[in-house]
Amino acid sequence: MNYLNEINSEGFAIINEVYSENEINTIISEIEKVIENETANSTFRKSEDLFAIRQFHKEIPETLGFIFNQKLREIIKLNFGENYFITKSIYFDKPEKSNWFVGYHQDLTISVNQKVEIENYENWTTKQNQFAVQPPKEILDQNFTIRIHIDKTTKENGALKVLNKSHKKGIFRTENIEIEKEIETFCEVEKGGIMIMKPLLFHASNKTTNNERRRVIHIEFSNQKLPNELEWSEKTNYNFN
């Protein structure tokens, strides 16, 4: 269960059979209960092509006991250690006929509690009363993301495609990438599987072409302390033992 060499080398790893059918169904049930009762929550985004819940771990904390099952806790502990915490989470539901797609990009921003002028913290934005900033590369290098696949994800229903080893470029402008010279991989993941990736790995997602739904829970982790009075706005500690 040691995937760290692969993650550090390629920028990602795919691990199937992390969740049982029953665990996935329970997570889905908890999500649907909240969605059914939702009225005008600012962290919910709904369109014909995408439904998303930001700050997912805070909006639906009932799922966390099932998400952090024994297998996931062991994977995190073995590959990253015990001092990581949640910094951001989003639930994505890409409907069967979705035309939603995302071009190649890196995940360069973190969610923080306030705007503070600090050297090497730049490109500040605010969305739904949430501050985001691009931190120094050293912060991003230590972070990782886990994507939990509630549905079987294939090339035809929007599986991430990545450029292998592209995280080693550092913070890099998308327009400077010569895609034809890169190794591109479609990250197909079974229902109940996960994908672990580095934030600086270039990744994208195509439109759905097979009329199959794609639901993913995206959770970001860090073990870094931010400078001065800056704090991770969504920071949540979880016992990985």
Stockholm file with secondary structure:
# STOCKHOLM 1.0

chainA/1-241         MNYLNEINSEGFAIINEVYSENEINTIISEIEKVIENETANSTFRKSEDLFAIRQFHKEIPETLGFIFNQKLREIIKLNFGENYFITKSIYFDKPEKSNWFVGYHQDLTISVNQKVEIENYENWTTKQNQFAVQPPKEILDQNFTIRIHIDKTTKENGALKVLNKSHKKGIFRTENIEIEKEIETFCEVEKGGIMIMKPLLFHASNKTTNNERRRVIHIEFSNQKLPNELEWSEKTNYNFN
#=GR chainA/1-241 SS CCCHHHHHHHSEEEECCSSCHHHHHHHHHHHHHHHHHCSSCTTEEECSSCEEEETHHHHCGGGHHHHTCHHHHHHHHHHHCSCCEEEEEEEEEECTTCCCCEEEECCCCEEESSCCCCTTCEEEEEETTEEEEECCHHHHHHCEEEEEESSCBCGGGTCEEEETTGGGGCSCCGGGCCGGGSCEEECCBCTTCEEEECTTSCEEECCCCSSCCEEEEEEEEECCCCSTTCCBTTCBCCCCC
#=GC SS_cons         CCCHHHHHHHSEEEECCSSCHHHHHHHHHHHHHHHHHCSSCTTEEECSSCEEEETHHHHCGGGHHHHTCHHHHHHHHHHHCSCCEEEEEEEEEECTTCCCCEEEECCCCEEESSCCCCTTCEEEEEETTEEEEECCHHHHHHCEEEEEESSCBCGGGTCEEEETTGGGGCSCCGGGCCGGGSCEEECCBCTTCEEEECTTSCEEECCCCSSCCEEEEEEEEECCCCSTTCCBTTCBCCCCC
//
